[in-house]
Amino acid sequence: MMSQGDRIIRLRTVLDRTGLSRSTLYRKITEGSFPCQLKISVHGAGWHESSVNQWIADPCGWRNVGCSSPVDRPG
């Protein structure tokens, strides 16, 4: 659930903040070791800023517990 004031951030912001490459980010999502995307429009997705911040604080200890399948992404 999104907390009050929690923003949705897009891919470029997530990549900039984490230092991950796009391919590594999507691999981690598939493995369950990075927060899942949220579908925000027909062709758009983003992440809860708080989830990304939690991952940044403890990337090795973070595990996704409530993720359904990741949002489809362009090939």
Order of alpha helices (4+ residues) and beta strands (2+ residues): beta-alpha-alpha-beta-beta-alpha
